[in-house]
Amino acid sequence: MEDMLMRSLWLLVMVIAFVAVGCGGQSPHPTRVLEIATAEPTRSPSETGRAPAPTPLVAVPERTPAILLAINPQPAPQSGQVRISGKGFAAGESVTISAGKTAEATSVKLPLGNAVANTDGNVDPVTVTLPDELQSGAHPLDALGQGSGRRGTATLWIRAPKPWLVLDSYDVQQYGDLGLVAGGFEPMDTVQVSLEPASGATGASVTLVTITTDQAGNAVWAQVKLPRLAAGTYSMVLRGQANAAELRREIHITPLKPTVELSPWAGPPGVPVQMNARGFAPDEHIHVSFGGTADPTPLQADGYGNLWGAGPVRVPQNASTGAMALTLVGDESGATASPEFKVLEPKPWLELTAWSGAPGAPVGFGGGGWIGGERVSIHLNSATTTPQSFGMADDNGWLKGAGQVYVPNDVGDDVIFVAVGEQSHLVAAATFKVVLPFGLRPSQSQPTPVPNGG
């Protein structure tokens, strides 16, 4: 009886195992039966008083092998042919091969070809022609089993047939930023980018940047700042180290175009002028001239190529009335700006500290409209008489520092004070009204009496 019970238990276990593996039918997930050992030690029936329990069996699904793809050659030639093989597909199924148009995984897929897996699930090498739409660089390659739905992916590297270069602009301003990307060199190569004088010109080569290429022979986008170079035409030269591949392209470095504001923008000759400017080279010296007359003291731009309240620069005292070009030239960059200054005609006037008084009264002087910085002489009644005092016109043409002049004691009529600018030769006059006390007039000199001969 006990033996029959044991046989019944074993029969039940076998039925359960048979059902677990699908009753002998084909399963999309093959399984295998594993015997799990018990952790407890085996005891005899005499020790336990009952028959030993059977060892339980469980079903474990087998793993699906990963899809493996092989590409030859890597990198593949652009618009050329490449051989693709793989393993891990279902036996005899059709496999579709495609590649992304760009490096993004979500890019549009371009079909490359179809293949059929053999009885082992392997795809023997199949040759496909790369479409022209696949540019040089990295492209996601996709192989999809049409029956099993198994998918394999890899990166297809495509190399350009010759070196290439793209710039964000072929006309770059001095000291500006230049963006570039290049490719078509050897994979994992080091490429030196430099500027050389154009054909027929002399000068040293200047290295801009060194870039490294990827598996396709392409480099990533690089942003560089131009060094201190004169405006003109240059050759950009790219040289690879692996096989001395070289590429040349002409670029034009355009001159800086600074802008200048004047304060004031109009005034008489001799007036000082201050300037704000933008667009010169950083920290360069700037030479200023008025109508061809150079100012002896150069200005200096700040670290951004700007001037703020620079100067003052004085308008020449002999400047003619009308528009005059104020020229600023960068010493290093050669950049030029020519704002216009309007020279106004000086119109001086003379003011007295006292406009009337008795003979012998002191009189001081003021006024304006003179050439800035010129000396002014004070005369009595005529510009041709001996100067009685001197003053100076300040930067704005105001008369300053003229000493007092005393009204002559012997005058009986009004006195005219005449001011003359030594540089401008302009004249201004003011009348002092002589007031005689009690209506008295100065005594006239009498001739010396002549004694009689007798």
Secondary structure, 3 states (H helix, E strand, C coil): CHHHHHHHHHHHHHHHHHHHCCCCCCCCCCEEEEECCCCCCCCCHHHHCCCCCCCCEEEEECCCCCCEEEEECCCEECCCEEEEEEECCCCCCEEEEEEECCCCCCCCEEEEEEEECCCCCEEEEEEEECCCCCCCEEEEEEEEECCCCCEEEEEEEEECCCCEEEECCCEEECCCEEEEEEECCCCCCEEEEEEEECCCCCCCCEEEEEEECCCCCCCCCEEEECCCCCCEEEEEEEEECCCCCEEEEEEEEECCCCEEEEECCEECCCCEEEEEEECCCCCCEEEEEECCEECCCCEECCCCCCEEEEEEEECCCCCCCEEEEEEEEECCCCCEECCEEEECCCCCEEEECCCEECCCCEECEEEECCCCCCEEEEEECCCCCCCCEEEEECCCCCEECCCCEECCCCCCCCEEEEEEECCCCCEEEEEEEECCHHHCCCCCCCCCCCCCCC
